[in-house]
Amino acid sequence: MAGSRERERRRARERFEKQREVRLARQRAFRKRFGIGLAVVCVLGLIGGITAAMLGGSTPAAAKKPKATASASASASASASATASASAAAVAEPATHCTYTTKGVAGAVKKVSVPPASPNYKAAYTASINTNLGAIKINLLNSKATCTVNSFVHLATAGYFNASQCHRVTATSGLYVLQCGDPNAKASEKLTCASAAGAPGTGGPGYEFADENLPKAATSSGTVTYAAGTVAMANSGAGTNGSQFFLVYKNTTLGPDYTPFGTITSGLDILQKVANAGTTCTYSGAGDGAPKQKVIINSVTIKQT
């Protein structure tokens, strides 16, 4: 029985990581095409116009790969934030300067500018993800993941997340998250199990940025527990954060590769309701896919305290 549960847990993690691999391959292909295109542009002397067009949009990662109650929030903060450590790809805490790169990054799904390079690293922020099912309140970890919070606040304020859906829910052994942040998942759409280029889970803001606040691997297998209430960035590899994020509704085991940037203070019950409803996938044992219960983000409001 234990062996069966372990196999199910392993398969769940493999499915979660598969999207990450697909996204990374797609990014590599795009970067290759971009390099060729740039050479042609140089010959034609049109670099200025093309560059302006590419920088006009902003915004990864995505299903990348891959990301309540006050008590859940406290638990998440202790588990996901207190263990954070710097890595070669991670930004110092708190960051006083942020780098958001657009070169070689697929264009924005929804027009938005690049966040300011100088973050308000001394500020304290809270966010409210206002959905059709109610509000999910989040305490943003600005002192630990400054550039991530700076980006999230920028996108939220610009209305980037408005009228989008949370496109993925996982409800398999060891993996319990709701993933959001891709405007490809329009509020009016009926999401299905199928995925393709340009489909929900593949879009971003046209820029990428470095990891922050990465937790230390706590097990011999190199995994870590992202506690219920954690809000973390989805990505397609180191330094590929964009707009997609996931919310953990039950302790989840993953690699220490995802930036925790917030803790849920209320609304965890909404996530659990969505998870209990299951996915739109129809294959036997489906526990990873588009939520059967639609989660529409009407707006994300930011409050500075």
C-alpha positions in Angstrom: 0.0 0.0 0.0 2.8 2.3 0.9 4.6 1.4 -2.3 1.5 2.3 -4.3 1.1 5.7 -2.6 4.8 6.4 -3.3 4.4 5.5 -7.0 1.3 7.8 -7.2 3.2 10.6 -5.5 6.2 10.2 -7.9 3.9 10.2 -10.9 2.2 13.4 -9.7 5.5 15.2 -9.3 6.6 14.0 -12.7 3.5 15.4 -14.3 4.0 18.7 -12.5 7.6 18.9 -13.8 6.7 17.8 -17.3 5.1 21.1 -18.2 8.2 22.8 -16.9 10.3 20.8 -19.4 7.9 21.6 -22.2 8.0 25.3 -21.5 11.8 25.3 -21.3 12.1 23.6 -24.7 9.7 26.1 -26.2 11.8 29.0 -24.8 15.0 27.5 -26.2 13.4 27.2 -29.6 12.1 30.8 -29.4 15.6 32.1 -28.4 17.1 30.3 -31.3 14.6 31.9 -33.7 15.1 35.3 -32.0 18.9 35.1 -32.7 18.3 34.4 -36.4 15.8 37.1 -36.6 18.1 39.7 -35.0 20.8 38.9 -37.5 18.4 39.5 -40.4 17.2 42.7 -38.8 20.8 44.0 -38.5 21.3 43.5 -42.2 18.1 45.3 -42.9 18.9 48.2 -40.5 15.6 47.8 -38.8 16.8 47.0 -35.2 15.3 50.1 -33.7 11.7 49.4 -34.8 11.8 45.7 -34.0 13.4 46.3 -30.6 10.7 48.8 -29.7 8.0 46.4 -30.7 9.5 43.6 -28.6 10.0 45.7 -25.5 6.5 47.1 -25.8 5.1 44.0 -24.3 6.2 42.4 -21.2 6.4 39.1 -19.4 7.0 32.4 -17.4 7.0 30.8 -17.2 4.4 28.7 -16.7 3.0 25.5 -16.0 6.3 25.5 -15.6 7.1 23.9 -15.0 5.7 25.0 -12.9 2.3 27.9 -7.3 -7.1 30.3 4.2 -6.7 30.7 7.6 -4.4 32.8 9.7 -2.9 29.5 11.2 -2.2 28.2 7.7 -0.5 31.5 6.9 1.8 31.3 9.9 2.7 27.7 9.1 3.5 28.6 5.5 5.6 31.6 6.5 7.7 29.4 8.8 8.2 26.6 6.4 8.6 28.5 3.1 10.3 31.6 4.2 12.4 31.0 7.2 14.5 28.4 5.4 15.3 30.6 2.5 18.9 30.9 1.4 20.8 32.6 -1.4 22.0 30.6 -4.4 24.0 31.5 -7.5 20.8 32.5 -9.3 19.1 34.1 -6.3 18.9 37.8 -5.5 20.0 39.2 -2.1 17.5 40.0 0.6 16.1 42.6 0.4 17.0 43.6 -3.1 17.6 47.3 -3.8 17.9 46.9 -7.6 16.0 44.4 -9.8 16.9 43.2 -13.3 14.0 42.3 -15.6 15.2 40.9 -19.0 13.2 40.9 -22.2 15.9 39.7 -24.6 15.1 36.2 -25.9 11.9 36.1 -24.0 8.5 35.4 -25.7 6.3 38.4 -26.0 3.7 39.4 -23.5 0.4 37.7 -23.6 -1.2 40.9 -22.5 0.4 44.3 -23.0 2.2 45.5 -19.9 5.4 47.4 -19.2 8.5 46.1 -17.4 8.5 46.8 -13.7 10.7 49.6 -12.3 14.3 48.5 -11.6 14.3 50.3 -8.2 11.8 48.5 -5.9 10.3 49.9 -2.8 12.2 47.4 -0.6 11.1 48.9 2.7 7.4 48.7 2.0 5.0 46.2 3.4 2.4 44.9 1.0 -0.8 42.8 1.1 -2.7 41.5 -1.9 -6.3 40.5 -2.5 -7.0 38.2 -5.4 -10.6 39.0 -6.0 -12.3 35.9 -7.7 -15.8 34.8 -8.6 -15.6 32.5 -5.5 -14.4 35.2 -3.1 -11.2 37.0 -2.1 -7.9 35.3 -1.4 -5.8 37.5 0.9 -2.0 37.3 0.8 0.8 38.8 2.8 3.6 39.6 0.3 7.1 38.8 1.5 8.7 42.0 0.3 11.8 41.8 2.5 12.6 38.2 1.3 11.5 38.3 -2.4 11.7 42.0 -3.2 12.0 41.8 -7.0 9.3 39.1 -7.2 6.9 41.2 -5.1 7.9 44.3 -7.1 6.9 42.5 -10.3 3.7 41.1 -8.8 2.6 44.5 -7.5 3.4 46.0 -10.9 1.4 43.5 -12.8 -1.5 43.6 -10.4 -1.7 47.4 -10.5 -1.6 47.3 -14.3 -4.6 45.0 -14.4 -2.5 42.2 -16.0 -4.3 39.4 -14.1 -7.8 40.9 -14.6 -10.4 38.7 -16.4 -8.1 35.6 -16.4 -8.6 32.1 -15.0 -6.5 30.0 -12.7 -5.7 27.4 -15.4 -4.5 24.4 -13.3 -5.3 22.5 -10.2 -3.4 19.5 -8.8 -5.0 17.1 -6.4 -2.7 14.1 -6.3 -0.7 12.6 -3.5 2.0 15.1 -2.4 1.1 17.8 -4.9 -1.7 20.3 -4.0 -1.6 23.6 -5.8 -3.7 26.0 -7.8 -1.8 27.7 -10.6 -2.7 31.1 -12.0 -1.2 34.2 -13.7 -1.5 33.5 -17.4 -3.9 35.8 -19.3 -4.0 33.1 -22.0 -6.6 31.5 -19.8 -9.3 34.1 -20.5 -12.3 34.3 -18.1 -14.7 33.5 -20.9 -13.0 30.3 -22.0 -13.9 26.8 -21.1 -10.6 25.2 -20.2 -9.9 21.6 -21.1 -7.3 19.0 -20.5 -5.5 19.6 -23.8 -2.5 21.9 -24.0 -0.7 23.4 -27.0 1.5 26.3 -27.9 -0.3 29.5 -26.9 -2.6 27.5 -24.6 -3.3 28.4 -20.9 -0.1 27.7 -18.9 2.3 28.8 -21.6 2.1 32.6 -21.4 4.0 35.3 -19.5 4.6 39.1 -19.3 7.4 39.4 -21.8 10.2 39.6 -19.2 11.9 37.2 -16.8 13.8 37.7 -13.6 15.9 35.9 -11.0 14.9 33.5 -8.2 14.7 34.7 -4.7 14.1 33.3 -1.2 14.7 29.7 -2.4 14.1 27.2 0.4 16.9 24.7 1.2 16.4 21.1 0.2 15.3 19.3 3.4 15.4 15.7 2.4 18.0 13.3 0.9 15.9 13.3 -2.3 16.5 17.0 -2.7 12.9 18.0 -2.1 11.3 20.5 0.3 7.8 21.0 1.7 5.9 24.0 0.5 3.5 24.5 3.4 -0.3 25.1 3.0 -0.7 28.8 2.4 2.5 29.3 0.5 2.3 31.5 -2.7 5.3 30.8 -5.0 6.4 31.5 -8.6 6.0 29.0 -11.3 9.0 28.8 -13.7 10.7 26.9 -16.5 14.1 26.8 -14.9 16.5 29.0 -12.9 15.9 32.7 -13.5 12.8 32.3 -15.7 10.1 33.8 -13.4 7.4 35.8 -15.1 3.7 36.2 -14.2 2.6 32.7 -13.3 2.3 31.6 -9.7 0.8 28.9 -7.6 -1.1 28.8 -4.3 -0.6 25.8 -2.1 -3.7 24.5 -0.3 -2.1 21.5 1.4 1.5 20.7 2.2 3.2 20.0 -1.1 6.6 18.3 -1.9 8.7 19.8 -4.7 12.2 20.6 -5.5 13.6 23.8 -3.9 13.3 25.7 -7.2 10.3 27.9 -6.7 10.4 31.4 -5.2 8.0 31.8 -2.2 6.8 35.4 -2.2 3.6 35.4 -0.1 1.5 33.6 2.5 -2.2 33.2 2.4 -4.0 34.9 5.3 -7.6 34.0 4.3 -9.2 32.2 1.4 -7.6 28.8 1.8 -11.1 27.3 1.9 -11.6 28.6 -1.7 -8.7 26.6 -2.9 -9.8 23.5 -1.1 -13.3 23.9 -2.7 -11.7 24.1 -6.2 -9.5 21.1 -5.5 -12.4 19.0 -4.2 -14.4 19.7 -7.5 -11.6 18.1 -9.5 -10.4 18.7 -13.0 -12.0 18.8 -16.5 -9.8 15.9 -17.4 -11.7 12.7 -18.1 -9.0 10.0 -18.0 -8.9 7.6 -15.1 -7.4 9.0 -11.9 -7.1 12.5 -13.4 -5.8 14.8 -10.7 -3.9 17.4 -12.6 -5.5 19.8 -15.1 -7.9 22.6 -15.7 -10.2 23.1 -12.7 -13.8 21.9 -13.1 -14.8 24.8 -10.8 -13.9 27.9 -12.6 -11.7 30.4 -10.7 -11.9 33.8 -12.4 -9.6 36.5 -11.3 -11.7 39.7 -11.5 -8.9 41.9 -10.1 -5.9 41.9 -7.8 -5.7 44.8 -5.4 -2.6 45.8 -3.6 -2.4 47.6 -0.3 0.7 49.2 1.1 0.8 49.2 4.9 
